[in-house]
Each structure stands twice: as C-alpha cells, then as structure tokens.
Amino acid sequence: MVYSGTTRSIAEVVANDLCIGCGLCEAVTDGRVTMTMTEAGSLRPSPVAAITADEDRVLTAACPGVLAPVRVEGGGSVDVDPIWGGYRSMVMAWAGEPDVRFQAATGGVLTALGRHLLAAGQVASVLHVGADPDVPTRSRWVMSRSPDEVLANTGSRYGPTAPLAGFVAALDRGEPFALIAKPCDLGAVHAHADSDSRVDELCRFRLAMVCGGQSRLTKTLGVIDGFGLTETDVTLMRYRGHGNPGPTRVESRWGAAHELTYLDLWADESGWDLETRCKLCPDALGECADVAAADTWPGGAPIGEDEGFNAIVVRTGVGGQLVSDAVAAGRLVLGEPVTAEQLNDFQPHQVRKKVALSARYRGMADAGVVPIQAPDLRLDELGAKLDLEAQDAQREGTARRFRVIAEHR
C-alpha cells in the first residue's frame, strides 16, 4: 500500500498522537528534549520545538510513529508466516532458575536471557526498564550490569516506558550491551542504525516481549484510586509475576497491600486505555528482535495460575545461538515446538488487529494523517481476509477518531 505524503517532523507525530514515547528523542538530543508525562498520562518529548532540523531528520528516519521496519537476516533457514513474520524456530521455553521463573512475568525467558548474557560476559550491560524506586507507579530505563540487577528489574511494566531515552548513553559507553524492550522500540533501534554506525557494533542482542499495547498512566492511576491511594502513597506497584500470571499487587506506605487478578485488570479490553499508536501497531510481534517472547494462554487469557511458560520466536542466527547457550548454561529450558497456528490461538487480539490495519491505515489517510510506513509487514495481504463491511467499519471508525484528535489539538 502506498500513501501520498510523508511525515516531516516529530512535532507532527506528536500532534497526531502517533508518538509512543520510546525516548529516542531524549537520547538523540542529549537530554535537551526530555520525555515528560502529559496530563493524558503519556510520555512525550518536551519541548518538541527544541528539536533541530538535523535532529528531526535523524528522528523521523527511525520514529515508530513514522515507520515500522523489518529486520531481514540472510543465510540459514527462515520461514515466513503472514502474521508472525520471519522465524527460524518457535518453541515453548521458561527460565531454568525456579526463582526467576516465579518472580518474572510468564516464564521469565527475557529475564533469563539477560542474566545469561551478563553471567557469560557476552555483554557489559542490559538496557531495559524497571519500576522507578521514587515513584513505583511509574517506570524508568535502567542499565543492569549484573544478573541480580536484571532480576531486580524484572516483570511487565504496563504504563508508559521510554527505554530508548538511555540508548545513546549505552552507546557512549563503547561496550557491548543487550536491549530488552517493546517491538516498536527495537524497530526504532534497527532504523537508527542507518544514522549511527555504533548501533550494530554495540547493541549485540535485541530481545522483545510480544506486546499487547502500552497503557497510559491513567490506567494505573485508576487502579490505585480504586484502593483509595494516590501515587505518593504507593511503595510497590507490581503488575505481574510471583506466579503466572500472578496478581497485580499494590503496597502502601502504611503497610497495607491490595491485589487484583490478571483478569480483573485486563478482561475488559475497552478499559485498557492504550496509546493511539498501539491500536495502529503493525509489528507488536517483534520482527526486529533476535528473540521475541509471548504469553501462551489458549484463547488469549489465563484460566488460572501455572508454573510459567513462554512461547519464543527465534528470528535470527544470533538469537538461535543465544538460546542454545542459555540452555547449555541452565538458564533456560526448552519445551515442545509450537506452530504459528498455536501462536494465533495464544494471541488472538494480535491477529484481529493485524488483519484490520490495512483498513485502519486507509482511514488515517482519509483524515489527512500519514499512516505508519510498513511496506514489509504484509498488511494488504492480511487485510484482504477482512470482509468489505468490516473493512469499511474499521476505515470509517479510524478516520473519525483522527478527526477528533485534530479538533482537540
């Protein structure tokens, strides 16, 4: 699908609510522009007017609100599924260390891989996110330099995160590092390699969680408000883990603890309060990752607690070697192979969204907004599976929403 027009600036991305708050703007501008929480509960670069023309060119060439690239690696046996993209293998997996498996989200695969890379001396640090110790309802980027630090920052963070705010700082260290982040963040890193030769030299391992979308901070504030708390009252905010999926747990400075089940928090999709860009994401499945890890609940939702299992999609030779090494070191355990059809059952909302995107992008264009450029993600092929009535509904609904965004600028 080819659209007329191009996105010319980060200001345009922000104005159209296509910013995901990845943090690359802060990194590229050396902190002159910072990721700032808005009243709507989103991280946005501020002041956006401080971005120079040269910086704008670098940023729009990598911004997830502008494009979603695919990382293609030659050599070896790579299969391509219309939904899941290129892969070398798909297999069940979980952390080999019981405490990691218990504490981390799902099966703890990404935590296990980050710990292995540091223990084996293959990287000097892991760039990822963790709870802000000063404001636990919010998240911050961290550079873990030991396996224990990785574990201390384990677990899903469902509010706004800006891991790439620390990306240039990681490059400036001149040491090999791994990145654990959302698929959109990894797409930005892959594209940014064209502007900074250090990216492919130093960012040696790229690991992604299959992402259901990033909620605004308002989702978290609604949860704690339901317990009669404010952000200053909260000393712990854990969304998942300590079981699979584990409870959402909030602790207060008075020593009180409150819990919700995973389904209490997420069963009603209309209450997810996702970023606009997430509803239009063409790659929530990590096609720029070496390894992507997914939840594995048949039908897309847990029916109870279990020991913790991930399905992993190994996309590159680097990812395959990492998985083999981690298994040999006892950090990771592999189970049975899985198929793309099984993954579709585990992640049905991903399938529904990806099939709808071609029509949604037409709706964006109807509203005068340049869609995310994703020519290699098979969106037209998938969109043809949607009947014409459904295509029209997706297209008209998206155009209507972007016209409302334009009215409120």
Number of C-alpha atoms within 10 A of each C-alpha: 12 8 13 8 11 13 18 15 22 24 19 18 21 17 14 19 19 24 25 26 29 27 27 29 29 25 21 21 18 14 16 15 21 20 23 16 17 13 9 9 19 23 23 24 26 19 13 19 10 13 22 12 11 8 16 20 15 19 23 24 19 23 30 31 29 25 22 29 24 21 19 12 13 9 8 9 11 18 12 11 13 15 22 22 20 22 21 17 19 20 16 21 24 28 28 20 14 14 12 22 25 21 22 28 27 31 34 30 34 28 27 28 26 30 24 24 23 21 16 13 11 15 20 20 26 27 24 26 26 22 23 16 12 12 16 20 25 20 20 19 21 20 23 23 18 19 20 13 16 26 20 15 20 24 23 17 22 23 23 25 29 25 26 27 25 23 23 18 15 24 17 10 12 12 14 21 26 25 26 24 27 28 27 29 28 28 23 25 25 21 24 21 15 14 13 14 10 16 20 15 14 18 22 16 23 26 27 27 23 24 23 20 22 23 22 24 23 18 18 23 16 13 17 22 12 11 13 9 16 15 16 12 16 21 19 19 22 21 25 23 24 22 18 24 28 24 21 20 18 23 19 19 11 9 8 10 14 14 16 14 16 20 15 11 17 12 13 9 10 8 11 19 17 22 20 19 21 21 18 23 25 31 26 23 25 31 29 29 30 25 32 31 29 25 26 23 19 15 15 16 17 17 12 12 13 14 14 26 26 25 29 28 32 26 26 26 19 16 21 17 13 20 25 13 17 23 20 11 14 13 23 25 21 18 12 10 12 15 15 17 12 15 25 19 17 21 23 15 15 25 17 14 18 25 24 26 23 25 25 26 24 23 25 23 19 17 19 15 23 22 24 22 20 18 15 13 20 18 21 17 14 18 20 14 11 17 9 12 9 12 22 16 15 21 23 18 15 24 22 16 15 21 16 12 13 15 8 8 9
